[in-house]
């Protein structure tokens, strides 16, 4: 998984914004089956609010896409599967507090040790109450560099996890995460960070 961040966002109208572009590819081999998935995602957030999201995916050779765009006070969500007509739904921005990708920005801005937020789940389009709780500090070594991060507990009906995050001028980074979701146990580790000035 490779993730790129750019803080020069043109469509944030002179407010702080971040563009995150992610590319990933996974392959799982079981005794009687094989699963391959790959994709590209691009998310633009302005002042911790999701402005747009585009994702293109391939699962076992089948292509599909998801796009989310803020239109006034509603999010327009469009699904498209290969060989089928696109499906579009509208979700009012007033019905939820954040999406998962911007939830920690909002939690930290509250400056409290625990908060329950209504989070919009991209996959199911359900709005899920999720509790975020500060658990202290931790240190992880990333490419021979020690990074101090904040340990956050996350609990919902779909997820139970501990996420260690750090923050810089581009926003919040996940350094380490370990938990269990509807697909089972998982672990994510940050392997390297490279800062590069764009010309």
LINZIJO-V200342 format. One record per backbone hydrogen bond with DSSP energy under -1.0 kcal/mol. CO is the residue of the C=O (numbers start at 1). NH is the residue of the N-H. E is the energy in kcal/mol with one decimal. If there is no record, write none. Layout:
# LINZIJO-V200342
co->CO nh->NH e->E
co->CO nh->NH e->E
This chain:
# LINZIJO-V200342
co->2 nh->23 e->-2.7
co->4 nh->21 e->-2.8
co->6 nh->19 e->-2.6
co->7 nh->9 e->-1.2
co->12 nh->15 e->-1.0
co->16 nh->47 e->-2.6
co->18 nh->45 e->-2.4
co->19 nh->6 e->-2.1
co->20 nh->43 e->-2.6
co->21 nh->4 e->-3.2
co->22 nh->41 e->-2.8
co->23 nh->2 e->-2.6
co->24 nh->39 e->-2.1
co->26 nh->37 e->-2.6
co->28 nh->35 e->-3.0
co->33 nh->30 e->-3.0
co->35 nh->28 e->-3.2
co->36 nh->60 e->-2.8
co->37 nh->26 e->-3.2
co->38 nh->58 e->-2.5
co->39 nh->24 e->-2.1
co->40 nh->56 e->-2.6
co->41 nh->22 e->-2.9
co->42 nh->54 e->-2.4
co->43 nh->20 e->-2.8
co->44 nh->51 e->-3.3
co->44 nh->52 e->-1.7
co->45 nh->18 e->-2.4
co->46 nh->49 e->-1.6
co->49 nh->46 e->-2.8
co->51 nh->70 e->-2.1
co->52 nh->44 e->-2.6
co->53 nh->68 e->-2.9
co->54 nh->42 e->-2.4
co->55 nh->66 e->-2.5
co->56 nh->40 e->-2.3
co->57 nh->64 e->-2.2
co->58 nh->38 e->-1.9
co->59 nh->62 e->-2.2
co->62 nh->59 e->-2.8
co->63 nh->82 e->-2.4
co->64 nh->57 e->-2.9
co->65 nh->80 e->-2.1
co->66 nh->55 e->-3.0
co->67 nh->78 e->-2.8
co->68 nh->53 e->-2.5
co->69 nh->76 e->-3.0
co->71 nh->74 e->-2.2
co->73 nh->93 e->-3.3
co->74 nh->71 e->-3.6
co->75 nh->91 e->-2.5
co->76 nh->69 e->-1.8
co->77 nh->89 e->-2.6
co->78 nh->67 e->-2.2
co->79 nh->87 e->-2.7
co->80 nh->65 e->-2.8
co->81 nh->84 e->-2.3
co->87 nh->79 e->-3.1
co->89 nh->77 e->-3.1
co->91 nh->75 e->-3.2
co->92 nh->95 e->-1.5
co->98 nh->120 e->-2.3
co->99 nh->102 e->-1.5
co->99 nh->103 e->-1.1
co->102 nh->106 e->-1.5
co->103 nh->107 e->-2.6
co->104 nh->108 e->-2.7
co->105 nh->109 e->-1.6
co->106 nh->110 e->-1.1
co->113 nh->134 e->-2.6
co->115 nh->132 e->-3.0
co->117 nh->130 e->-3.1
co->118 nh->97 e->-2.6
co->118 nh->98 e->-1.5
co->119 nh->128 e->-3.0
co->121 nh->125 e->-2.2
co->126 nh->121 e->-3.0
co->128 nh->119 e->-2.8
co->130 nh->117 e->-3.0
co->131 nh->155 e->-2.0
co->132 nh->115 e->-2.2
co->133 nh->153 e->-3.3
co->136 nh->151 e->-2.7
co->138 nh->149 e->-2.9
co->140 nh->147 e->-3.2
co->142 nh->145 e->-1.2
co->145 nh->142 e->-3.3
co->147 nh->140 e->-2.2
co->149 nh->138 e->-2.0
co->150 nh->165 e->-2.5
co->151 nh->135 e->-3.2
co->152 nh->163 e->-3.2
co->153 nh->133 e->-2.2
co->154 nh->161 e->-2.5
co->155 nh->131 e->-2.9
co->159 nh->156 e->-2.7
co->160 nh->180 e->-2.3
co->161 nh->154 e->-2.9
co->162 nh->178 e->-2.1
co->163 nh->152 e->-3.0
co->164 nh->175 e->-2.8
co->164 nh->176 e->-1.6
co->165 nh->150 e->-3.0
co->166 nh->173 e->-3.3
co->168 nh->171 e->-1.7
co->171 nh->168 e->-2.5
co->173 nh->166 e->-2.1
co->175 nh->190 e->-2.8
co->176 nh->164 e->-3.5
co->177 nh->188 e->-3.2
co->178 nh->162 e->-2.4
co->179 nh->186 e->-2.4
co->180 nh->160 e->-2.0
co->181 nh->184 e->-1.7
co->184 nh->181 e->-2.2
co->186 nh->179 e->-2.0
co->188 nh->177 e->-2.6
